Amino acid sequence: MLEASGRFDTFETAVRYQFYHALALLAVGILLQAKPEMRELGTVSWMWLIGVILFSGSLYTLCFTGITKLGAVAPIGGLALIAGWIALLWAARQL
C-alpha cells in the first residue's frame, strides 16, 4: 500500500492531468463549433477522454483502494493522451 504522502502525490497528478485535459477539451469543443468541417477534432476529443478515464481513473483507484495492479493501466491512458495531442497537431494543419 502507498503511504499517505505518496497517495496524495498520486492523487494530485491525476487531478492535474484531468484538469488540463478538461480545459483542452473545452477549447477543442469551442473550435469544433467554429469549424465543424474539422472532423479530426472528434478523434482528439475521444483520445483525450479515453486517456483521462484510463490514466486519471487508474490513479484515483490506486489512491482510494490501494490496488497497485491497476496502476499498470495508467501508461495506456498516458499513450492515449499523447495520441490525442498528436491528433491535434495533425488537425491543426487545416488551420
N, CA, C and O atoms as a MOPAC input file, in Angstrom:
PM7 MOZYME 1SCF
protein

 N      0.83900 1    -1.18900 1     0.00000 1
 C      0.00000 1     0.00000 1     0.00000 1
 C      0.87500 1     1.24000 1     0.00000 1
 O      1.98400 1     1.25500 1     0.53500 1
 N      0.34900 1     2.24700 1    -0.60300 1
 C      1.06500 1     3.51200 1    -0.62700 1
 C      0.91700 1     4.22400 1     0.70100 1
 O     -0.11600 1     4.11800 1     1.36200 1
 N      1.93200 1     4.93600 1     1.08000 1
 C      1.80500 1     5.74100 1     2.29000 1
 C      0.98600 1     6.98500 1     1.96400 1
 O      0.72300 1     7.27300 1     0.79600 1
 N      0.58700 1     7.71600 1     2.99000 1
 C     -0.32300 1     8.85100 1     2.81900 1
 C      0.23800 1     9.91900 1     1.90000 1
 O     -0.49700 1    10.42700 1     1.05200 1
 N      1.51100 1    10.28400 1     2.02700 1
 C      2.05500 1    11.34000 1     1.17000 1
 C      2.17600 1    10.85900 1    -0.26800 1
 O      1.98600 1    11.64200 1    -1.19900 1
 N      2.49100 1     9.56900 1    -0.46400 1
 C      2.55400 1     9.01000 1    -1.80800 1
 C      1.19600 1     8.99700 1    -2.47200 1
 O      1.07200 1     9.25100 1    -3.67000 1
 N      0.18200 1     8.69900 1    -1.68300 1
 C     -1.17700 1     8.72700 1    -2.22900 1
 C     -1.59300 1    10.13900 1    -2.60100 1
 O     -2.25600 1    10.34800 1    -3.61700 1
 N     -1.21200 1    11.10100 1    -1.79100 1
 C     -1.56400 1    12.48900 1    -2.10000 1
 C     -0.86900 1    12.93700 1    -3.37100 1
 O     -1.49000 1    13.59600 1    -4.20600 1
 N      0.39300 1    12.60300 1    -3.54100 1
 C      1.11500 1    12.97600 1    -4.76000 1
 C      0.48500 1    12.32900 1    -5.98800 1
 O      0.35300 1    12.96800 1    -7.03200 1
 N      0.10300 1    11.07900 1    -5.86700 1
 C     -0.54200 1    10.37100 1    -6.97200 1
 C     -1.89600 1    10.99300 1    -7.27900 1
 O     -2.24400 1    11.19000 1    -8.44400 1
 N     -2.65300 1    11.30000 1    -6.24800 1
 C     -3.95300 1    11.94000 1    -6.43300 1
 C     -3.78400 1    13.29600 1    -7.11100 1
 O     -4.54300 1    13.64000 1    -8.01800 1
 N     -2.78700 1    14.06700 1    -6.66900 1
 C     -2.53900 1    15.38500 1    -7.25100 1
 C     -2.18600 1    15.27100 1    -8.73600 1
 O     -2.63200 1    16.09000 1    -9.54000 1
 N     -1.40600 1    14.28400 1    -9.09900 1
 C     -1.06300 1    14.06100 1   -10.50600 1
 C     -2.30900 1    13.74400 1   -11.32100 1
 O     -2.49100 1    14.28700 1   -12.41100 1
 N     -3.16400 1    12.87700 1   -10.80700 1
 C     -4.39500 1    12.51800 1   -11.50900 1
 C     -5.29000 1    13.73600 1   -11.71200 1
 O     -5.83900 1    13.93600 1   -12.79500 1
 N     -5.43200 1    14.54200 1   -10.67400 1
 C     -6.27500 1    15.74000 1   -10.77000 1
 C     -5.68800 1    16.72900 1   -11.77400 1
 O     -6.41900 1    17.30900 1   -12.57700 1
 N     -4.37800 1    16.92000 1   -11.72900 1
 C     -3.71700 1    17.87100 1   -12.62100 1
 C     -3.94000 1    17.48600 1   -14.09300 1
 O     -4.31400 1    18.33000 1   -14.90700 1
 N     -3.71200 1    16.22400 1   -14.42200 1
 C     -3.88600 1    15.79400 1   -15.80900 1
 C     -5.35000 1    15.86000 1   -16.23200 1
 O     -5.65000 1    16.22900 1   -17.36700 1
 N     -6.25200 1    15.50900 1   -15.33800 1
 C     -7.66900 1    15.60200 1   -15.65200 1
 C     -8.06700 1    17.06000 1   -15.89800 1
 O     -8.80800 1    17.35400 1   -16.83600 1
 N     -7.58200 1    17.95800 1   -15.06700 1
 C     -7.91100 1    19.37500 1   -15.19200 1
 C     -7.38600 1    19.95300 1   -16.50900 1
 O     -8.12200 1    20.62500 1   -17.23100 1
 N     -6.11400 1    19.69200 1   -16.81800 1
 C     -5.53400 1    20.23300 1   -18.05400 1
 C     -6.28300 1    19.72600 1   -19.28200 1
 O     -6.54500 1    20.48600 1   -20.21400 1
 N     -6.62000 1    18.46100 1   -19.27700 1
 C     -7.29100 1    17.91500 1   -20.45100 1
 C     -8.76600 1    18.30600 1   -20.50500 1
 O     -9.35100 1    18.34500 1   -21.58700 1
 N     -9.36700 1    18.59300 1   -19.36700 1
 C    -10.73800 1    19.12300 1   -19.38800 1
 C    -10.75300 1    20.50600 1   -20.03200 1
 O    -11.63500 1    20.81300 1   -20.83400 1
 N     -9.78100 1    21.33200 1   -19.68100 1
 C     -9.68900 1    22.64900 1   -20.31500 1
 C     -9.40900 1    22.52100 1   -21.80700 1
 O     -9.99900 1    23.23500 1   -22.61800 1
 N     -8.51400 1    21.61500 1   -22.16600 1
 C     -8.19800 1    21.40400 1   -23.57200 1
 C     -9.42700 1    20.89100 1   -24.33100 1
 O     -9.65300 1    21.27900 1   -25.47700 1
 N    -10.22200 1    20.01900 1   -23.69600 1
 C    -11.44500 1    19.53100 1   -24.33000 1
 C    -12.44700 1    20.65500 1   -24.55300 1
 O    -13.12700 1    20.68800 1   -25.57900 1
 N    -12.54100 1    21.56900 1   -23.60200 1
 C    -13.42200 1    22.72900 1   -23.79600 1
 C    -12.96100 1    23.56700 1   -24.97800 1
 O    -13.78000 1    24.00500 1   -25.78700 1
 N    -11.65900 1    23.79000 1   -25.08300 1
 C    -11.12500 1    24.56800 1   -26.19700 1
 C    -11.38300 1    23.87000 1   -27.52900 1
 O    -11.73700 1    24.52000 1   -28.51300 1
 N    -11.20800 1    22.56200 1   -27.56300 1
 C    -11.46400 1    21.80600 1   -28.79800 1
 C    -12.95200 1    21.85600 1   -29.14600 1
 O    -13.31100 1    21.96000 1   -30.31900 1
 N    -13.80700 1    21.78200 1   -28.14300 1
 C    -15.23900 1    21.87700 1   -28.39300 1
 C    -15.63400 1    23.22900 1   -28.97200 1
 O    -16.47000 1    23.30400 1   -29.87300 1
 N    -15.03800 1    24.28500 1   -28.45800 1
 C    -15.30300 1    25.62800 1   -28.98600 1
 C    -14.80000 1    25.73800 1   -30.41700 1
 O    -15.48000 1    26.29200 1   -31.28100 1
 N    -13.60000 1    25.20600 1   -30.66600 1
 C    -13.03900 1    25.23000 1   -32.01900 1
 C    -13.89200 1    24.40400 1   -32.97700 1
 O    -14.07900 1    24.79000 1   -34.13100 1
 N    -14.40600 1    23.27800 1   -32.51100 1
 C    -15.26000 1    22.44100 1   -33.35000 1
 C    -16.57500 1    23.13100 1   -33.68200 1
 O    -17.12600 1    22.92600 1   -34.76400 1
 N    -17.08400 1    23.94900 1   -32.76300 1
 C    -18.29400 1    24.72200 1   -33.06000 1
 C    -18.02200 1    25.77200 1   -34.12500 1
 O    -18.86500 1    26.03500 1   -34.98200 1
 N    -16.82900 1    26.37500 1   -34.06200 1
 C    -16.47300 1    27.40400 1   -35.03100 1
 C    -16.11100 1    26.81200 1   -36.39100 1
 O    -16.38600 1    27.41700 1   -37.42700 1
 N    -15.49500 1    25.63000 1   -36.38800 1
 C    -15.05500 1    24.98400 1   -37.62800 1
 C    -15.52900 1    23.53400 1   -37.64400 1
 O    -14.73400 1    22.62400 1   -37.40900 1
 N    -16.81100 1    23.30800 1   -37.91800 1
 C    -17.34200 1    21.93900 1   -37.88300 1
 C    -16.75300 1    21.02700 1   -38.95200 1
 O    -16.89100 1    19.80800 1   -38.85900 1
 N    -16.10300 1    21.58900 1   -39.96000 1
 C    -15.50500 1    20.75500 1   -41.00200 1
 C    -14.24100 1    20.04400 1   -40.52500 1
 O    -13.74000 1    19.15000 1   -41.20700 1
 N    -13.72800 1    20.42800 1   -39.37400 1
 C    -12.51400 1    19.79400 1   -38.82800 1
 C    -12.89700 1    18.53100 1   -38.05500 1
 O    -12.89400 1    18.52500 1   -36.82400 1
 N    -13.21900 1    17.48900 1   -38.76800 1
 C    -13.68500 1    16.24400 1   -38.15400 1
 C    -12.60700 1    15.55700 1   -37.32100 1
 O    -12.92500 1    14.75400 1   -36.44400 1
 N    -11.33600 1    15.86300 1   -37.58600 1
 C    -10.25300 1    15.25000 1   -36.81400 1
 C    -10.32500 1    15.63100 1   -35.34100 1
 O     -9.79700 1    14.91800 1   -34.48800 1
 N    -10.97200 1    16.74600 1   -35.04000 1
 C    -11.08600 1    17.16500 1   -33.64600 1
 C    -11.93100 1    16.18700 1   -32.82200 1
 O    -11.77500 1    16.09600 1   -31.60400 1
 N    -12.81200 1    15.47000 1   -33.48700 1
 C    -13.57200 1    14.42800 1   -32.79600 1
 C    -12.65200 1    13.31800 1   -32.30400 1
 O    -12.82000 1    12.79600 1   -31.20300 1
 N    -11.67500 1    12.96700 1   -33.13900 1
 C    -10.69100 1    11.96000 1   -32.74100 1
 C     -9.87700 1    12.45000 1   -31.55300 1
 O     -9.60700 1    11.69500 1   -30.61900 1
 N     -9.48800 1    13.72100 1   -31.59800 1
 C     -8.74000 1    14.31500 1   -30.48600 1
 C     -9.54300 1    14.19500 1   -29.20100 1
 O     -9.01800 1    13.77700 1   -28.16900 1
 N    -10.80900 1    14.56000 1   -29.26700 1
 C    -11.66800 1    14.52100 1   -28.08300 1
 C    -11.79900 1    13.11200 1   -27.52500 1
 O    -11.71000 1    12.91300 1   -26.31300 1
 N    -12.00800 1    12.13800 1   -28.39400 1
 C    -12.14800 1    10.75700 1   -27.92900 1
 C    -10.85600 1    10.24100 1   -27.31800 1
 O    -10.88800 1     9.55700 1   -26.29500 1
 N     -9.71700 1    10.55800 1   -27.93100 1
 C     -8.44200 1    10.09700 1   -27.38500 1
 C     -8.20600 1    10.69000 1   -26.00100 1
 O     -7.76800 1     9.99100 1   -25.08700 1
 N     -8.49700 1    11.97500 1   -25.85000 1
 C     -8.32200 1    12.60800 1   -24.54000 1
 C     -9.28700 1    12.04700 1   -23.51200 1
 O     -8.90800 1    11.83200 1   -22.36000 1
 N    -10.52100 1    11.80900 1   -23.90800 1
 C    -11.49900 1    11.25800 1   -22.98200 1
 C    -11.06800 1     9.86600 1   -22.50600 1
 O    -11.08800 1     9.57700 1   -21.30900 1
 N    -10.68500 1     9.02600 1   -23.44000 1
 C    -10.21100 1     7.68700 1   -23.08700 1
 C     -8.96200 1     7.78200 1   -22.21800 1
 O     -8.82600 1     7.05200 1   -21.23700 1
 N     -8.05200 1     8.68400 1   -22.58100 1
 C     -6.82100 1     8.85300 1   -21.82600 1
 C     -7.06000 1     9.29900 1   -20.40400 1
 O     -6.43900 1     8.78200 1   -19.47500 1
 N     -7.95600 1    10.25400 1   -20.22400 1
 C     -8.24800 1    10.74500 1   -18.87500 1
 C     -8.91400 1     9.65800 1   -18.03500 1
 O     -8.59300 1     9.48700 1   -16.85800 1
 N     -9.83700 1     8.93000 1   -18.64400 1
 C    -10.50900 1     7.86100 1   -17.89900 1
 C     -9.50300 1     6.79700 1   -17.47200 1
 O     -9.50700 1     6.36300 1   -16.32000 1
 N     -8.64300 1     6.38000 1   -18.39400 1
 C     -7.68700 1     5.32700 1   -18.05700 1
 C     -6.56700 1     5.83300 1   -17.15100 1
 O     -6.22200 1     5.17900 1   -16.16600 1
 N     -6.00000 1     6.99200 1   -17.47900 1
 C     -4.86800 1     7.49200 1   -16.70600 1
 C     -5.30700 1     7.97200 1   -15.32700 1
 O     -4.88400 1     7.42700 1   -14.30800 1
 N     -6.14700 1     8.98100 1   -15.30300 1
 C     -6.57800 1     9.53200 1   -14.01500 1
 C     -7.41800 1     8.52300 1   -13.24100 1
 O     -7.28800 1     8.40300 1   -12.02300 1
 N     -8.27400 1     7.80400 1   -13.94600 1
 C     -9.11800 1     6.82000 1   -13.27100 1
 C     -8.31100 1     5.73800 1   -12.57400 1
 O     -8.62600 1     5.34800 1   -11.45000 1
 N     -7.27100 1     5.25600 1   -13.24100 1
 C     -6.44800 1     4.22400 1   -12.60000 1
 C     -5.68600 1     4.79300 1   -11.41200 1
 O     -5.49800 1     4.10400 1   -10.40900 1
 N     -5.24400 1     6.04400 1   -11.51500 1
 C     -4.55200 1     6.65700 1   -10.38100 1
 C     -5.50300 1     6.92000 1    -9.22000 1
 O     -5.13000 1     6.73400 1    -8.06200 1
 N     -6.73600 1     7.35400 1    -9.51900 1
 C     -7.72600 1     7.53600 1    -8.45700 1
 C     -8.01000 1     6.19900 1    -7.76400 1
 O     -8.08000 1     6.12700 1    -6.53700 1
 N     -8.17100 1     5.15800 1    -8.55800 1
 C     -8.42300 1     3.83800 1    -7.98800 1
 C     -7.26500 1     3.39400 1    -7.11400 1
 O     -7.46400 1     2.83400 1    -6.03600 1
 N     -6.05800 1     3.64700 1    -7.58700 1
 C     -4.86600 1     3.31300 1    -6.80800 1
 C     -4.85800 1     4.05100 1    -5.47000 1
 O     -4.53700 1     3.47200 1    -4.43200 1
 N     -5.21400 1     5.33200 1    -5.50900 1
 C     -5.21700 1     6.13700 1    -4.27900 1
 C     -6.27400 1     5.67900 1    -3.28400 1
 O     -6.00200 1     5.56500 1    -2.08900 1
 N     -7.47100 1     5.41900 1    -3.77700 1
 C     -8.58300 1     5.14000 1    -2.87700 1
 C     -8.66300 1     3.69400 1    -2.41500 1
 O     -9.19700 1     3.41200 1    -1.34200 1
 N     -8.13500 1     2.77500 1    -3.22000 1
 C     -8.24300 1     1.36800 1    -2.84600 1
 C     -6.90200 1     0.75600 1    -2.46700 1
 O     -6.85500 1    -0.22600 1    -1.72500 1
 N     -5.82100 1     1.32500 1    -2.96700 1
 C     -4.50200 1     0.75700 1    -2.71000 1
 C     -4.17300 1    -0.41400 1    -3.60500 1
 O     -3.13700 1    -1.05200 1    -3.42100 1
 N     -5.03000 1    -0.71800 1    -4.57600 1
 C     -4.77500 1    -1.82600 1    -5.50300 1
 C     -3.73300 1    -1.36800 1    -6.51400 1
 O     -4.03300 1    -0.56500 1    -7.39700 1
 N     -2.53300 1    -1.86400 1    -6.39200 1
 C     -1.42700 1    -1.39300 1    -7.23800 1
 C     -1.44500 1    -2.00800 1    -8.62900 1
 O     -0.81900 1    -1.46600 1    -9.54000 1
 N     -2.13700 1    -3.11300 1    -8.81900 1
 C     -2.18900 1    -3.74800 1   -10.14200 1
 C     -2.85400 1    -2.85600 1   -11.17400 1
 O     -2.52600 1    -2.93600 1   -12.35800 1
 N     -3.77900 1    -2.01300 1   -10.75200 1
 C     -4.45300 1    -1.11500 1   -11.68900 1
 C     -3.55800 1     0.03300 1   -12.13100 1
 O     -3.87100 1     0.73500 1   -13.09400 1
 N     -2.45400 1     0.22500 1   -11.43700 1
 C     -1.50200 1     1.24600 1   -11.85600 1
 C     -0.88800 1     0.94400 1   -13.20400 1
 O     -0.36100 1     1.84300 1   -13.86000 1
 N     -0.94600 1    -0.31500 1   -13.63300 1
 C     -0.41400 1    -0.70200 1   -14.93400 1
 C     -1.26900 1    -0.16900 1   -16.08700 1
 O     -0.82700 1    -0.17300 1   -17.23600 1
 N     -2.47600 1     0.28500 1   -15.79400 1
 C     -3.36100 1     0.83900 1   -16.82800 1
 C     -2.97900 1     2.28900 1   -17.14200 1
 O     -3.25900 1     2.77900 1   -18.23600 1
 N     -2.34900 1     2.96800 1   -16.20100 1
 C     -2.00900 1     4.38400 1   -16.37600 1
 C     -1.15900 1     4.65000 1   -17.61600 1
 O     -1.42900 1     5.63100 1   -18.30900 1
 N     -0.15200 1     3.84100 1   -17.93900 1
 C      0.62100 1     4.12100 1   -19.15100 1
 C     -0.20600 1     4.03300 1   -20.43200 1
 O      0.06400 1     4.74900 1   -21.39600 1
 N     -1.20800 1     3.16000 1   -20.44600 1
 C     -2.07600 1     3.06600 1   -21.62400 1
 C     -2.87400 1     4.36100 1   -21.76800 1
 O     -3.04000 1     4.87900 1   -22.87200 1
 N     -3.36200 1     4.87200 1   -20.64400 1
 C     -4.06600 1     6.15500 1   -20.66600 1
 C     -3.14000 1     7.28400 1   -21.07900 1
 O     -3.54000 1     8.18300 1   -21.81900 1
 N     -1.90100 1     7.24000 1   -20.60300 1
 C     -0.92400 1     8.25400 1   -20.99500 1
 C     -0.65700 1     8.22400 1   -22.48900 1
 O     -0.51400 1     9.27300 1   -23.11700 1
 N     -0.58700 1     7.03500 1   -23.06000 1
 C     -0.40100 1     6.92000 1   -24.51200 1
 C     -1.59600 1     7.49700 1   -25.27300 1
 O     -1.43000 1     8.12500 1   -26.31900 1
 N     -2.79000 1     7.28200 1   -24.74500 1
 C     -3.98500 1     7.85000 1   -25.38300 1
 C     -3.96000 1     9.37400 1   -25.31000 1
 O     -4.36400 1    10.04400 1   -26.26200 1
 N     -3.49200 1     9.92800 1   -24.19600 1
 C     -3.38100 1    11.38200 1   -24.08200 1
 C     -2.37200 1    11.92300 1   -25.09000 1
 O     -2.62900 1    12.92900 1   -25.75200 1
 N     -1.23400 1    11.26300 1   -25.20500 1
 C     -0.21100 1    11.68900 1   -26.16700 1
 C     -0.74500 1    11.56500 1   -27.59100 1
 O     -0.52300 1    12.44700 1   -28.42000 1
 N     -1.44900 1    10.47000 1   -27.87300 1
 C     -2.03700 1    10.28900 1   -29.20200 1
 C     -3.03700 1    11.40400 1   -29.50900 1
 O     -3.13400 1    11.85300 1   -30.65200 1
 N     -3.77200 1    11.84800 1   -28.50500 1
 C     -4.69700 1    12.96600 1   -28.70800 1
 C     -3.97300 1    14.25100 1   -29.07200 1
 O     -4.43700 1    15.00300 1   -29.92900 1
 N     -2.83900 1    14.50900 1   -28.42800 1
 C     -2.06800 1    15.71100 1   -28.75400 1
 C     -1.48000 1    15.61000 1   -30.16300 1
 O     -1.43500 1    16.60500 1   -30.88600 1
 N     -1.03800 1    14.43700 1   -30.54900 1
 C     -0.53000 1    14.24900 1   -31.91500 1
 C     -1.66100 1    14.44100 1   -32.91600 1
 O     -1.46600 1    15.06500 1   -33.95800 1
 N     -2.84400 1    13.90900 1   -32.60900 1
 C     -4.00600 1    14.10400 1   -33.48100 1
 C     -4.37800 1    15.57800 1   -33.58100 1
 O     -4.81400 1    16.03900 1   -34.63600 1
 N     -4.20900 1    16.31900 1   -32.49100 1
 C     -4.47900 1    17.76200 1   -32.53200 1
 C     -3.50200 1    18.46900 1   -33.46300 1
 O     -3.89600 1    19.33900 1   -34.24000 1
 N     -2.23000 1    18.09600 1   -33.38500 1
 C     -1.25100 1    18.67400 1   -34.30400 1
 C     -1.58900 1    18.33800 1   -35.74800 1
 O     -1.44000 1    19.17200 1   -36.64100 1
 N     -2.04500 1    17.10900 1   -35.97200 1
 C     -2.44500 1    16.69500 1   -37.30800 1
 C     -3.64800 1    17.50700 1   -37.79300 1
 O     -3.70700 1    17.90600 1   -38.95600 1
 N     -4.59900 1    17.74600 1   -36.89900 1
 C     -5.78400 1    18.52700 1   -37.25400 1
 C     -5.44400 1    19.99200 1   -37.47300 1
 O     -6.09700 1    20.67600 1   -38.26000 1
 N     -4.41700 1    20.47400 1   -36.77400 1
 C     -4.03500 1    21.89000 1   -36.88300 1
 C     -3.49200 1    22.22700 1   -38.26600 1
 O     -3.44900 1    23.40200 1   -38.63100 1
 N     -3.08400 1    21.24900 1   -39.03200 1
 C     -2.56500 1    21.54200 1   -40.36600 1
 C     -3.65000 1    22.11800 1   -41.27500 1
 O     -3.33800 1    22.70400 1   -42.31200 1
 N     -4.91600 1    21.96000 1   -40.90100 1
 C     -6.02000 1    22.51500 1   -41.68400 1
 C     -6.25200 1    23.99900 1   -41.41300 1
 O     -6.93600 1    24.67400 1   -42.18300 1
 N     -5.69000 1    24.49900 1   -40.33400 1
 C     -5.95300 1    25.90700 1   -39.98500 1
 C     -5.19800 1    26.86100 1   -40.85100 1
 O     -5.31400 1    28.07400 1   -40.68100 1

